[in-house]
Amino acid sequence: MIVVKKKEYMVSPFLLREKLESVPAAAALKQQELFSQAFSGQVSSLEREVLLRQQELESARGRVAEMEQVLSRCGKITLC
């Protein structure tokens, strides 16, 4: 029996047990959703980081190509 604002309600023990059993399942589901959201945010962050590093790598490759052209014009590694 549950008392709510001085009113008594009869609650079936089976309903009460089902409610109590569903609480851990609901909590586990909510926890799974929170983990999923957190990991999704981390994956997005890592994807942006990879894209940034790829752009930096392409830029560095361009500078290397420029330096190779300068060195090929000068012959050997000397100041031109």
mmCIF file of the N, C-alpha and C atoms, coordinates in Angstrom:
data_MODEL
# 
_entry.id   MODEL 
# 
loop_
_atom_site.group_PDB 
_atom_site.id 
_atom_site.type_symbol 
_atom_site.label_atom_id 
_atom_site.label_alt_id 
_atom_site.label_comp_id 
_atom_site.label_asym_id 
_atom_site.label_entity_id 
_atom_site.label_seq_id 
_atom_site.pdbx_PDB_ins_code 
_atom_site.Cartn_x 
_atom_site.Cartn_y 
_atom_site.Cartn_z 
_atom_site.occupancy 
_atom_site.B_iso_or_equiv 
_atom_site.pdbx_formal_charge 
_atom_site.auth_seq_id 
_atom_site.auth_comp_id 
_atom_site.auth_asym_id 
_atom_site.auth_atom_id 
_atom_site.pdbx_PDB_model_num 
ATOM 1   N N  . MET A 1 1  ? 0.848  -1.167 0.000   1.00 0.00 ? 1  MET A N  1 
ATOM 2   C CA . MET A 1 1  ? 0.000  0.000  0.000   1.00 0.00 ? 1  MET A CA 1 
ATOM 3   C C  . MET A 1 1  ? 0.899  1.236  0.000   1.00 0.00 ? 1  MET A C  1 
ATOM 4   N N  . ILE A 1 2  ? 0.554  2.198  -0.854  1.00 0.00 ? 2  ILE A N  1 
ATOM 5   C CA . ILE A 1 2  ? 1.309  3.439  -0.966  1.00 0.00 ? 2  ILE A CA 1 
ATOM 6   C C  . ILE A 1 2  ? 0.399  4.584  -0.556  1.00 0.00 ? 2  ILE A C  1 
ATOM 7   N N  . VAL A 1 3  ? 0.936  5.483  0.231   1.00 0.00 ? 3  VAL A N  1 
ATOM 8   C CA . VAL A 1 3  ? 0.167  6.637  0.689   1.00 0.00 ? 3  VAL A CA 1 
ATOM 9   C C  . VAL A 1 3  ? 0.704  7.869  -0.021  1.00 0.00 ? 3  VAL A C  1 
ATOM 10  N N  . VAL A 1 4  ? -0.189 8.552  -0.738  1.00 0.00 ? 4  VAL A N  1 
ATOM 11  C CA . VAL A 1 4  ? 0.185  9.768  -1.451  1.00 0.00 ? 4  VAL A CA 1 
ATOM 12  C C  . VAL A 1 4  ? -0.817 10.834 -1.047  1.00 0.00 ? 4  VAL A C  1 
ATOM 13  N N  . LYS A 1 5  ? -0.331 11.877 -0.400  1.00 0.00 ? 5  LYS A N  1 
ATOM 14  C CA . LYS A 1 5  ? -1.173 12.978 0.064   1.00 0.00 ? 5  LYS A CA 1 
ATOM 15  C C  . LYS A 1 5  ? -2.399 12.462 0.816   1.00 0.00 ? 5  LYS A C  1 
ATOM 16  N N  . LYS A 1 6  ? -2.125 11.605 1.749   1.00 0.00 ? 6  LYS A N  1 
ATOM 17  C CA . LYS A 1 6  ? -3.139 11.038 2.638   1.00 0.00 ? 6  LYS A CA 1 
ATOM 18  C C  . LYS A 1 6  ? -4.197 10.216 1.916   1.00 0.00 ? 6  LYS A C  1 
ATOM 19  N N  . LYS A 1 7  ? -3.888 9.796  0.690   1.00 0.00 ? 7  LYS A N  1 
ATOM 20  C CA . LYS A 1 7  ? -4.767 8.867  -0.008  1.00 0.00 ? 7  LYS A CA 1 
ATOM 21  C C  . LYS A 1 7  ? -4.016 7.553  -0.127  1.00 0.00 ? 7  LYS A C  1 
ATOM 22  N N  . GLU A 1 8  ? -4.702 6.495  0.053   1.00 0.00 ? 8  GLU A N  1 
ATOM 23  C CA . GLU A 1 8  ? -4.086 5.184  -0.003  1.00 0.00 ? 8  GLU A CA 1 
ATOM 24  C C  . GLU A 1 8  ? -4.384 4.539  -1.349  1.00 0.00 ? 8  GLU A C  1 
ATOM 25  N N  . TYR A 1 9  ? -3.373 3.985  -1.935  1.00 0.00 ? 9  TYR A N  1 
ATOM 26  C CA . TYR A 1 9  ? -3.527 3.288  -3.200  1.00 0.00 ? 9  TYR A CA 1 
ATOM 27  C C  . TYR A 1 9  ? -2.986 1.879  -3.033  1.00 0.00 ? 9  TYR A C  1 
ATOM 28  N N  . MET A 1 10 ? -3.690 0.924  -3.570  1.00 0.00 ? 10 MET A N  1 
ATOM 29  C CA . MET A 1 10 ? -3.212 -0.450 -3.556  1.00 0.00 ? 10 MET A CA 1 
ATOM 30  C C  . MET A 1 10 ? -2.369 -0.654 -4.810  1.00 0.00 ? 10 MET A C  1 
ATOM 31  N N  . VAL A 1 11 ? -1.188 -1.114 -4.629  1.00 0.00 ? 11 VAL A N  1 
ATOM 32  C CA . VAL A 1 11 ? -0.298 -1.362 -5.745  1.00 0.00 ? 11 VAL A CA 1 
ATOM 33  C C  . VAL A 1 11 ? -0.022 -2.852 -5.794  1.00 0.00 ? 11 VAL A C  1 
ATOM 34  N N  . SER A 1 12 ? -0.197 -3.381 -6.956  1.00 0.00 ? 12 SER A N  1 
ATOM 35  C CA . SER A 1 12 ? 0.050  -4.804 -7.139  1.00 0.00 ? 12 SER A CA 1 
ATOM 36  C C  . SER A 1 12 ? 1.540  -5.084 -6.910  1.00 0.00 ? 12 SER A C  1 
ATOM 37  N N  . PRO A 1 13 ? 1.871  -6.142 -6.172  1.00 0.00 ? 13 PRO A N  1 
ATOM 38  C CA . PRO A 1 13 ? 3.289  -6.471 -5.977  1.00 0.00 ? 13 PRO A CA 1 
ATOM 39  C C  . PRO A 1 13 ? 3.987  -6.769 -7.292  1.00 0.00 ? 13 PRO A C  1 
ATOM 40  N N  . PHE A 1 14 ? 3.240  -7.298 -8.255  1.00 0.00 ? 14 PHE A N  1 
ATOM 41  C CA . PHE A 1 14 ? 3.842  -7.595 -9.550  1.00 0.00 ? 14 PHE A CA 1 
ATOM 42  C C  . PHE A 1 14 ? 4.195  -6.316 -10.304 1.00 0.00 ? 14 PHE A C  1 
ATOM 43  N N  . LEU A 1 15 ? 3.303  -5.337 -10.243 1.00 0.00 ? 15 LEU A N  1 
ATOM 44  C CA . LEU A 1 15 ? 3.592  -4.049 -10.884 1.00 0.00 ? 15 LEU A CA 1 
ATOM 45  C C  . LEU A 1 15 ? 4.778  -3.369 -10.222 1.00 0.00 ? 15 LEU A C  1 
ATOM 46  N N  . LEU A 1 16 ? 4.806  -3.435 -8.909  1.00 0.00 ? 16 LEU A N  1 
ATOM 47  C CA . LEU A 1 16 ? 5.908  -2.827 -8.175  1.00 0.00 ? 16 LEU A CA 1 
ATOM 48  C C  . LEU A 1 16 ? 7.226  -3.501 -8.522  1.00 0.00 ? 16 LEU A C  1 
ATOM 49  N N  . ARG A 1 17 ? 7.203  -4.816 -8.610  1.00 0.00 ? 17 ARG A N  1 
ATOM 50  C CA . ARG A 1 17 ? 8.423  -5.551 -8.953  1.00 0.00 ? 17 ARG A CA 1 
ATOM 51  C C  . ARG A 1 17 ? 8.871  -5.213 -10.367 1.00 0.00 ? 17 ARG A C  1 
ATOM 52  N N  . GLU A 1 18 ? 7.924  -5.126 -11.304 1.00 0.00 ? 18 GLU A N  1 
ATOM 53  C CA . GLU A 1 18 ? 8.272  -4.769 -12.681 1.00 0.00 ? 18 GLU A CA 1 
ATOM 54  C C  . GLU A 1 18 ? 8.877  -3.371 -12.743 1.00 0.00 ? 18 GLU A C  1 
ATOM 55  N N  . LYS A 1 19 ? 8.308  -2.451 -11.987 1.00 0.00 ? 19 LYS A N  1 
ATOM 56  C CA . LYS A 1 19 ? 8.848  -1.091 -11.949 1.00 0.00 ? 19 LYS A CA 1 
ATOM 57  C C  . LYS A 1 19 ? 10.269 -1.096 -11.406 1.00 0.00 ? 19 LYS A C  1 
ATOM 58  N N  . LEU A 1 20 ? 10.479 -1.804 -10.318 1.00 0.00 ? 20 LEU A N  1 
ATOM 59  C CA . LEU A 1 20 ? 11.802 -1.846 -9.702  1.00 0.00 ? 20 LEU A CA 1 
ATOM 60  C C  . LEU A 1 20 ? 12.816 -2.531 -10.610 1.00 0.00 ? 20 LEU A C  1 
ATOM 61  N N  . GLU A 1 21 ? 12.392 -3.546 -11.342 1.00 0.00 ? 21 GLU A N  1 
ATOM 62  C CA . GLU A 1 21 ? 13.296 -4.228 -12.258 1.00 0.00 ? 21 GLU A CA 1 
ATOM 63  C C  . GLU A 1 21 ? 13.618 -3.361 -13.469 1.00 0.00 ? 21 GLU A C  1 
ATOM 64  N N  . SER A 1 22 ? 12.681 -2.523 -13.862 1.00 0.00 ? 22 SER A N  1 
ATOM 65  C CA . SER A 1 22 ? 12.907 -1.690 -15.045 1.00 0.00 ? 22 SER A CA 1 
ATOM 66  C C  . SER A 1 22 ? 13.834 -0.512 -14.745 1.00 0.00 ? 22 SER A C  1 
ATOM 67  N N  . VAL A 1 23 ? 13.968 -0.132 -13.499 1.00 0.00 ? 23 VAL A N  1 
ATOM 68  C CA . VAL A 1 23 ? 14.823 1.008  -13.149 1.00 0.00 ? 23 VAL A CA 1 
ATOM 69  C C  . VAL A 1 23 ? 16.285 0.742  -13.524 1.00 0.00 ? 23 VAL A C  1 
ATOM 70  N N  . PRO A 1 24 ? 16.882 -0.398 -13.151 1.00 0.00 ? 24 PRO A N  1 
ATOM 71  C CA . PRO A 1 24 ? 18.267 -0.624 -13.563 1.00 0.00 ? 24 PRO A CA 1 
ATOM 72  C C  . PRO A 1 24 ? 18.416 -0.698 -15.085 1.00 0.00 ? 24 PRO A C  1 
ATOM 73  N N  . ALA A 1 25 ? 17.416 -1.282 -15.750 1.00 0.00 ? 25 ALA A N  1 
ATOM 74  C CA . ALA A 1 25 ? 17.484 -1.354 -17.209 1.00 0.00 ? 25 ALA A CA 1 
ATOM 75  C C  . ALA A 1 25 ? 17.428 0.044  -17.814 1.00 0.00 ? 25 ALA A C  1 
ATOM 76  N N  . ALA A 1 26 ? 16.564 0.884  -17.280 1.00 0.00 ? 26 ALA A N  1 
ATOM 77  C CA . ALA A 1 26 ? 16.461 2.256  -17.783 1.00 0.00 ? 26 ALA A CA 1 
ATOM 78  C C  . ALA A 1 26 ? 17.745 3.029  -17.494 1.00 0.00 ? 26 ALA A C  1 
ATOM 79  N N  . ALA A 1 27 ? 18.315 2.810  -16.317 1.00 0.00 ? 27 ALA A N  1 
ATOM 80  C CA . ALA A 1 27 ? 19.570 3.484  -15.973 1.00 0.00 ? 27 ALA A CA 1 
ATOM 81  C C  . ALA A 1 27 ? 20.697 3.023  -16.886 1.00 0.00 ? 27 ALA A C  1 
ATOM 82  N N  . ALA A 1 28 ? 20.735 1.739  -17.184 1.00 0.00 ? 28 ALA A N  1 
ATOM 83  C CA . ALA A 1 28 ? 21.770 1.219  -18.082 1.00 0.00 ? 28 ALA A CA 1 
ATOM 84  C C  . ALA A 1 28 ? 21.595 1.782  -19.483 1.00 0.00 ? 28 ALA A C  1 
ATOM 85  N N  . LEU A 1 29 ? 20.350 1.890  -19.922 1.00 0.00 ? 29 LEU A N  1 
ATOM 86  C CA . LEU A 1 29 ? 20.080 2.459  -21.238 1.00 0.00 ? 29 LEU A CA 1 
ATOM 87  C C  . LEU A 1 29 ? 20.503 3.924  -21.292 1.00 0.00 ? 29 LEU A C  1 
ATOM 88  N N  . LYS A 1 30 ? 20.180 4.674  -20.261 1.00 0.00 ? 30 LYS A N  1 
ATOM 89  C CA . LYS A 1 30 ? 20.570 6.088  -20.200 1.00 0.00 ? 30 LYS A CA 1 
ATOM 90  C C  . LYS A 1 30 ? 22.093 6.223  -20.180 1.00 0.00 ? 30 LYS A C  1 
ATOM 91  N N  . GLN A 1 31 ? 22.753 5.353  -19.414 1.00 0.00 ? 31 GLN A N  1 
ATOM 92  C CA . GLN A 1 31 ? 24.211 5.387  -19.356 1.00 0.00 ? 31 GLN A CA 1 
ATOM 93  C C  . GLN A 1 31 ? 24.800 5.082  -20.732 1.00 0.00 ? 31 GLN A C  1 
ATOM 94  N N  . GLN A 1 32 ? 24.224 4.112  -21.433 1.00 0.00 ? 32 GLN A N  1 
ATOM 95  C CA . GLN A 1 32 ? 24.689 3.773  -22.775 1.00 0.00 ? 32 GLN A CA 1 
ATOM 96  C C  . GLN A 1 32 ? 24.516 4.955  -23.721 1.00 0.00 ? 32 GLN A C  1 
ATOM 97  N N  . GLU A 1 33 ? 23.398 5.664  -23.611 1.00 0.00 ? 33 GLU A N  1 
ATOM 98  C CA . GLU A 1 33 ? 23.162 6.846  -24.444 1.00 0.00 ? 33 GLU A CA 1 
ATOM 99  C C  . GLU A 1 33 ? 24.191 7.934  -24.149 1.00 0.00 ? 33 GLU A C  1 
ATOM 100 N N  . LEU A 1 34 ? 24.490 8.136  -22.867 1.00 0.00 ? 34 LEU A N  1 
ATOM 101 C CA . LEU A 1 34 ? 25.475 9.155  -22.492 1.00 0.00 ? 34 LEU A CA 1 
ATOM 102 C C  . LEU A 1 34 ? 26.864 8.794  -23.003 1.00 0.00 ? 34 LEU A C  1 
ATOM 103 N N  . PHE A 1 35 ? 27.235 7.520  -22.884 1.00 0.00 ? 35 PHE A N  1 
ATOM 104 C CA . PHE A 1 35 ? 28.526 7.073  -23.414 1.00 0.00 ? 35 PHE A CA 1 
ATOM 105 C C  . PHE A 1 35 ? 28.573 7.277  -24.926 1.00 0.00 ? 35 PHE A C  1 
ATOM 106 N N  . SER A 1 36 ? 27.490 6.939  -25.590 1.00 0.00 ? 36 SER A N  1 
ATOM 107 C CA . SER A 1 36 ? 27.433 7.082  -27.038 1.00 0.00 ? 36 SER A CA 1 
ATOM 108 C C  . SER A 1 36 ? 27.616 8.534  -27.451 1.00 0.00 ? 36 SER A C  1 
ATOM 109 N N  . GLN A 1 37 ? 26.953 9.447  -26.752 1.00 0.00 ? 37 GLN A N  1 
ATOM 110 C CA . GLN A 1 37 ? 27.089 10.876 -27.054 1.00 0.00 ? 37 GLN A CA 1 
ATOM 111 C C  . GLN A 1 37 ? 28.516 11.350 -26.796 1.00 0.00 ? 37 GLN A C  1 
ATOM 112 N N  . ALA A 1 38 ? 29.089 10.911 -25.685 1.00 0.00 ? 38 ALA A N  1 
ATOM 113 C CA . ALA A 1 38 ? 30.452 11.331 -25.343 1.00 0.00 ? 38 ALA A CA 1 
ATOM 114 C C  . ALA A 1 38 ? 31.452 10.822 -26.375 1.00 0.00 ? 38 ALA A C  1 
ATOM 115 N N  . PHE A 1 39 ? 31.317 9.553  -26.752 1.00 0.00 ? 39 PHE A N  1 
ATOM 116 C CA . PHE A 1 39 ? 32.248 8.987  -27.718 1.00 0.00 ? 39 PHE A CA 1 
ATOM 117 C C  . PHE A 1 39 ? 32.056 9.601  -29.093 1.00 0.00 ? 39 PHE A C  1 
ATOM 118 N N  . SER A 1 40 ? 30.822 9.938  -29.427 1.00 0.00 ? 40 SER A N  1 
ATOM 119 C CA . SER A 1 40 ? 30.560 10.591 -30.698 1.00 0.00 ? 40 SER A CA 1 
ATOM 120 C C  . SER A 1 40 ? 31.273 11.942 -30.757 1.00 0.00 ? 40 SER A C  1 
ATOM 121 N N  . GLY A 1 41 ? 31.220 12.675 -29.648 1.00 0.00 ? 41 GLY A N  1 
ATOM 122 C CA . GLY A 1 41 ? 31.926 13.958 -29.575 1.00 0.00 ? 41 GLY A CA 1 
ATOM 123 C C  . GLY A 1 41 ? 33.429 13.787 -29.692 1.00 0.00 ? 41 GLY A C  1 
ATOM 124 N N  . GLN A 1 42 ? 33.957 12.747 -29.056 1.00 0.00 ? 42 GLN A N  1 
ATOM 125 C CA . GLN A 1 42 ? 35.395 12.489 -29.135 1.00 0.00 ? 42 GLN A CA 1 
ATOM 126 C C  . GLN A 1 42 ? 35.806 12.104 -30.547 1.00 0.00 ? 42 GLN A C  1 
ATOM 127 N N  . VAL A 1 43 ? 34.988 11.293 -31.215 1.00 0.00 ? 43 VAL A N  1 
ATOM 128 C CA . VAL A 1 43 ? 35.286 10.886 -32.589 1.00 0.00 ? 43 VAL A CA 1 
ATOM 129 C C  . VAL A 1 43 ? 35.288 12.106 -33.498 1.00 0.00 ? 43 VAL A C  1 
ATOM 130 N N  . SER A 1 44 ? 34.320 12.984 -33.332 1.00 0.00 ? 44 SER A N  1 
ATOM 131 C CA . SER A 1 44 ? 34.264 14.203 -34.143 1.00 0.00 ? 44 SER A CA 1 
ATOM 132 C C  . SER A 1 44 ? 35.503 15.064 -33.916 1.00 0.00 ? 44 SER A C  1 
ATOM 133 N N  . SER A 1 45 ? 35.907 15.176 -32.675 1.00 0.00 ? 45 SER A N  1 
ATOM 134 C CA . SER A 1 45 ? 37.100 15.952 -32.349 1.00 0.00 ? 45 SER A CA 1 
ATOM 135 C C  . SER A 1 45 ? 38.341 15.345 -32.995 1.00 0.00 ? 45 SER A C  1 
ATOM 136 N N  . LEU A 1 46 ? 38.460 14.035 -32.929 1.00 0.00 ? 46 LEU A N  1 
ATOM 137 C CA . LEU A 1 46 ? 39.610 13.366 -33.533 1.00 0.00 ? 46 LEU A CA 1 
ATOM 138 C C  . LEU A 1 46 ? 39.594 13.486 -35.048 1.00 0.00 ? 46 LEU A C  1 
ATOM 139 N N  . GLU A 1 47 ? 38.418 13.442 -35.652 1.00 0.00 ? 47 GLU A N  1 
ATOM 140 C CA . GLU A 1 47 ? 38.331 13.607 -37.106 1.00 0.00 ? 47 GLU A CA 1 
ATOM 141 C C  . GLU A 1 47 ? 38.806 14.993 -37.516 1.00 0.00 ? 47 GLU A C  1 
ATOM 142 N N  . ARG A 1 48 ? 38.416 16.026 -36.751 1.00 0.00 ? 48 ARG A N  1 
ATOM 143 C CA . ARG A 1 48 ? 38.889 17.387 -37.047 1.00 0.00 ? 48 ARG A CA 1 
ATOM 144 C C  . ARG A 1 48 ? 40.403 17.474 -36.888 1.00 0.00 ? 48 ARG A C  1 
ATOM 145 N N  . GLU A 1 49 ? 40.920 16.823 -35.858 1.00 0.00 ? 49 GLU A N  1 
ATOM 146 C CA . GLU A 1 49 ? 42.367 16.840 -35.625 1.00 0.00 ? 49 GLU A CA 1 
ATOM 147 C C  . GLU A 1 49 ? 43.122 16.163 -36.768 1.00 0.00 ? 49 GLU A C  1 
ATOM 148 N N  . VAL A 1 50 ? 42.608 15.043 -37.248 1.00 0.00 ? 50 VAL A N  1 
ATOM 149 C CA . VAL A 1 50 ? 43.235 14.338 -38.366 1.00 0.00 ? 50 VAL A CA 1 
ATOM 150 C C  . VAL A 1 50 ? 43.218 15.211 -39.615 1.00 0.00 ? 50 VAL A C  1 
ATOM 151 N N  . LEU A 1 51 ? 42.087 15.860 -39.881 1.00 0.00 ? 51 LEU A N  1 
ATOM 152 C CA . LEU A 1 51 ? 41.988 16.737 -41.043 1.00 0.00 ? 51 LEU A CA 1 
ATOM 153 C C  . LEU A 1 51 ? 43.004 17.874 -40.954 1.00 0.00 ? 51 LEU A C  1 
ATOM 154 N N  . LEU A 1 52 ? 43.139 18.461 -39.778 1.00 0.00 ? 52 LEU A N  1 
ATOM 155 C CA . LEU A 1 52 ? 44.112 19.535 -39.582 1.00 0.00 ? 52 LEU A CA 1 
ATOM 156 C C  . LEU A 1 52 ? 45.529 19.039 -39.840 1.00 0.00 ? 52 LEU A C  1 
ATOM 157 N N  . ARG A 1 53 ? 45.857 17.867 -39.306 1.00 0.00 ? 53 ARG A N  1 
ATOM 158 C CA . ARG A 1 53 ? 47.214 17.309 -39.499 1.00 0.00 ? 53 ARG A CA 1 
ATOM 159 C C  . ARG A 1 53 ? 47.468 16.954 -40.964 1.00 0.00 ? 53 ARG A C  1 
ATOM 160 N N  . GLN A 1 54 ? 46.427 16.494 -41.674 1.00 0.00 ? 54 GLN A N  1 
ATOM 161 C CA . GLN A 1 54 ? 46.578 16.202 -43.101 1.00 0.00 ? 54 GLN A CA 1 
ATOM 162 C C  . GLN A 1 54 ? 46.891 17.479 -43.877 1.00 0.00 ? 54 GLN A C  1 
ATOM 163 N N  . GLN A 1 55 ? 46.212 18.566 -43.518 1.00 0.00 ? 55 GLN A N  1 
ATOM 164 C CA . GLN A 1 55 ? 46.476 19.838 -44.182 1.00 0.00 ? 55 GLN A CA 1 
ATOM 165 C C  . GLN A 1 55 ? 47.892 20.316 -43.891 1.00 0.00 ? 55 GLN A C  1 
ATOM 166 N N  . GLU A 1 56 ? 48.340 20.154 -42.657 1.00 0.00 ? 56 GLU A N  1 
ATOM 167 C CA . GLU A 1 56 ? 49.706 20.543 -42.309 1.00 0.00 ? 56 GLU A CA 1 
ATOM 168 C C  . GLU A 1 56 ? 50.717 19.696 -43.078 1.00 0.00 ? 56 GLU A C  1 
ATOM 169 N N  . LEU A 1 57 ? 50.432 18.418 -43.250 1.00 0.00 ? 57 LEU A N  1 
ATOM 170 C CA . LEU A 1 57 ? 51.323 17.531 -43.984 1.00 0.00 ? 57 LEU A CA 1 
ATOM 171 C C  . LEU A 1 57 ? 51.416 17.940 -45.447 1.00 0.00 ? 57 LEU A C  1 
ATOM 172 N N  . GLU A 1 58 ? 50.282 18.257 -46.050 1.00 0.00 ? 58 GLU A N  1 
ATOM 173 C CA . GLU A 1 58 ? 50.292 18.699 -47.443 1.00 0.00 ? 58 GLU A CA 1 
ATOM 174 C C  . GLU A 1 58 ? 51.089 19.992 -47.599 1.00 0.00 ? 58 GLU A C  1 
ATOM 175 N N  . SER A 1 59 ? 50.935 20.896 -46.645 1.00 0.00 ? 59 SER A N  1 
ATOM 176 C CA . SER A 1 59 ? 51.689 22.141 -46.678 1.00 0.00 ? 59 SER A CA 1 
ATOM 177 C C  . SER A 1 59 ? 53.189 21.866 -46.567 1.00 0.00 ? 59 SER A C  1 
ATOM 178 N N  . ALA A 1 60 ? 53.554 20.970 -45.670 1.00 0.00 ? 60 ALA A N  1 
ATOM 179 C CA . ALA A 1 60 ? 54.971 20.623 -45.504 1.00 0.00 ? 60 ALA A CA 1 
ATOM 180 C C  . ALA A 1 60 ? 55.519 19.960 -46.765 1.00 0.00 ? 60 ALA A C  1 
ATOM 181 N N  . ARG A 1 61 ? 54.723 19.129 -47.402 1.00 0.00 ? 61 ARG A N  1 
ATOM 182 C CA . ARG A 1 61 ? 55.171 18.491 -48.658 1.00 0.00 ? 61 ARG A CA 1 
ATOM 183 C C  . ARG A 1 61 ? 55.409 19.546 -49.734 1.00 0.00 ? 61 ARG A C  1 
ATOM 184 N N  . GLY A 1 62 ? 54.555 20.561 -49.773 1.00 0.00 ? 62 GLY A N  1 
ATOM 185 C CA . GLY A 1 62 ? 54.750 21.643 -50.734 1.00 0.00 ? 62 GLY A CA 1 
ATOM 186 C C  . GLY A 1 62 ? 56.042 22.400 -50.473 1.00 0.00 ? 62 GLY A C  1 
ATOM 187 N N  . ARG A 1 63 ? 56.341 22.665 -49.208 1.00 0.00 ? 63 ARG A N  1 
ATOM 188 C CA . ARG A 1 63 ? 57.591 23.355 -48.865 1.00 0.00 ? 63 ARG A CA 1 
ATOM 189 C C  . ARG A 1 63 ? 58.797 22.493 -49.208 1.00 0.00 ? 63 ARG A C  1 
ATOM 190 N N  . VAL A 1 64 ? 58.694 21.200 -48.988 1.00 0.00 ? 64 VAL A N  1 
ATOM 191 C CA . VAL A 1 64 ? 59.793 20.289 -49.338 1.00 0.00 ? 64 VAL A CA 1 
ATOM 192 C C  . VAL A 1 64 ? 60.023 20.305 -50.839 1.00 0.00 ? 64 VAL A C  1 
ATOM 193 N N  . ALA A 1 65 ? 58.931 20.281 -51.612 1.00 0.00 ? 65 ALA A N  1 
ATOM 194 C CA . ALA A 1 65 ? 59.068 20.314 -53.071 1.00 0.00 ? 65 ALA A CA 1 
ATOM 195 C C  . ALA A 1 65 ? 59.742 21.613 -53.522 1.00 0.00 ? 65 ALA A C  1 
ATOM 196 N N  . GLU A 1 66 ? 59.375 22.734 -52.904 1.00 0.00 ? 66 GLU A N  1 
ATOM 197 C CA . GLU A 1 66 ? 60.019 24.008 -53.235 1.00 0.00 ? 66 GLU A CA 1 
ATOM 198 C C  . GLU A 1 66 ? 61.506 23.971 -52.927 1.00 0.00 ? 66 GLU A C  1 
ATOM 199 N N  . MET A 1 67 ? 61.840 23.431 -51.760 1.00 0.00 ? 67 MET A N  1 
ATOM 200 C CA . MET A 1 67 ? 63.249 23.363 -51.368 1.00 0.00 ? 67 MET A CA 1 
ATOM 201 C C  . MET A 1 67 ? 64.036 22.429 -52.293 1.00 0.00 ? 67 MET A C  1 
ATOM 202 N N  . GLU A 1 68 ? 63.408 21.337 -52.732 1.00 0.00 ? 68 GLU A N  1 
ATOM 203 C CA . GLU A 1 68 ? 64.087 20.431 -53.666 1.00 0.00 ? 68 GLU A CA 1 
ATOM 204 C C  . GLU A 1 68 ? 64.363 21.125 -54.988 1.00 0.00 ? 68 GLU A C  1 
ATOM 205 N N  . GLN A 1 69 ? 63.426 21.984 -55.438 1.00 0.00 ? 69 GLN A N  1 
ATOM 206 C CA . GLN A 1 69 ? 63.658 22.731 -56.687 1.00 0.00 ? 69 GLN A CA 1 
ATOM 207 C C  . GLN A 1 69 ? 64.819 23.699 -56.526 1.00 0.00 ? 69 GLN A C  1 
ATOM 208 N N  . VAL A 1 70 ? 64.866 24.374 -55.393 1.00 0.00 ? 70 VAL A N  1 
ATOM 209 C CA . VAL A 1 70 ? 65.968 25.306 -55.141 1.00 0.00 ? 70 VAL A CA 1 
ATOM 210 C C  . VAL A 1 70 ? 67.287 24.553 -55.135 1.00 0.00 ? 70 VAL A C  1 
ATOM 211 N N  . LEU A 1 71 ? 67.335 23.420 -54.457 1.00 0.00 ? 71 LEU A N  1 
ATOM 212 C CA . LEU A 1 71 ? 68.569 22.642 -54.390 1.00 0.00 ? 71 LEU A CA 1 
ATOM 213 C C  . LEU A 1 71 ? 68.956 22.078 -55.745 1.00 0.00 ? 71 LEU A C  1 
ATOM 214 N N  . SER A 1 72 ? 68.003 21.689 -56.551 1.00 0.00 ? 72 SER A N  1 
ATOM 215 C CA . SER A 1 72 ? 68.338 21.137 -57.865 1.00 0.00 ? 72 SER A CA 1 
ATOM 216 C C  . SER A 1 72 ? 68.890 22.219 -58.790 1.00 0.00 ? 72 SER A C  1 
ATOM 217 N N  . ARG A 1 73 ? 68.447 23.459 -58.607 1.00 0.00 ? 73 ARG A N  1 
ATOM 218 C CA . ARG A 1 73 ? 68.990 24.561 -59.411 1.00 0.00 ? 73 ARG A CA 1 
ATOM 219 C C  . ARG A 1 73 ? 70.412 24.890 -58.995 1.00 0.00 ? 73 ARG A C  1 
ATOM 220 N N  . CYS A 1 74 ? 70.713 24.769 -57.748 1.00 0.00 ? 74 CYS A N  1 
ATOM 221 C CA . CYS A 1 74 ? 72.033 25.119 -57.238 1.00 0.00 ? 74 CYS A CA 1 
ATOM 222 C C  . CYS A 1 74 ? 73.015 23.971 -57.399 1.00 0.00 ? 74 CYS A C  1 
ATOM 223 N N  . GLY A 1 75 ? 72.550 22.804 -57.628 1.00 0.00 ? 75 GLY A N  1 
ATOM 224 C CA . GLY A 1 75 ? 73.455 21.667 -57.792 1.00 0.00 ? 75 GLY A CA 1 
ATOM 225 C C  . GLY A 1 75 ? 73.615 20.918 -56.496 1.00 0.00 ? 75 GLY A C  1 
ATOM 226 N N  . LYS A 1 76 ? 74.430 21.428 -55.652 1.00 0.00 ? 76 LYS A N  1 
ATOM 227 C CA . LYS A 1 76 ? 74.680 20.777 -54.373 1.00 0.00 ? 76 LYS A CA 1 
ATOM 228 C C  . LYS A 1 76 ? 74.120 21.648 -53.258 1.00 0.00 ? 76 LYS A C  1 
ATOM 229 N N  . ILE A 1 77 ? 74.216 21.136 -52.048 1.00 0.00 ? 77 ILE A N  1 
ATOM 230 C CA . ILE A 1 77 ? 73.719 21.882 -50.901 1.00 0.00 ? 77 ILE A CA 1 
ATOM 231 C C  . ILE A 1 77 ? 74.730 22.970 -50.567 1.00 0.00 ? 77 ILE A C  1 
ATOM 232 N N  . THR A 1 78 ? 74.536 24.112 -51.161 1.00 0.00 ? 78 THR A N  1 
ATOM 233 C CA . THR A 1 78 ? 75.357 25.287 -50.891 1.00 0.00 ? 78 THR A CA 1 
ATOM 234 C C  . THR A 1 78 ? 74.427 26.495 -50.887 1.00 0.00 ? 78 THR A C  1 
ATOM 235 N N  . LEU A 1 79 ? 74.918 27.603 -50.417 1.00 0.00 ? 79 LEU A N  1 
ATOM 236 C CA . LEU A 1 79 ? 74.132 28.828 -50.465 1.00 0.00 ? 79 LEU A CA 1 
ATOM 237 C C  . LEU A 1 79 ? 74.220 29.375 -51.879 1.00 0.00 ? 79 LEU A C  1 
ATOM 238 N N  . CYS A 1 80 ? 73.090 29.660 -52.479 1.00 0.00 ? 80 CYS A N  1 
ATOM 239 C CA . CYS A 1 80 ? 73.067 30.165 -53.865 1.00 0.00 ? 80 CYS A CA 1 
ATOM 240 C C  . CYS A 1 80 ? 73.111 31.668 -53.895 1.00 0.00 ? 80 CYS A C  1 
# 
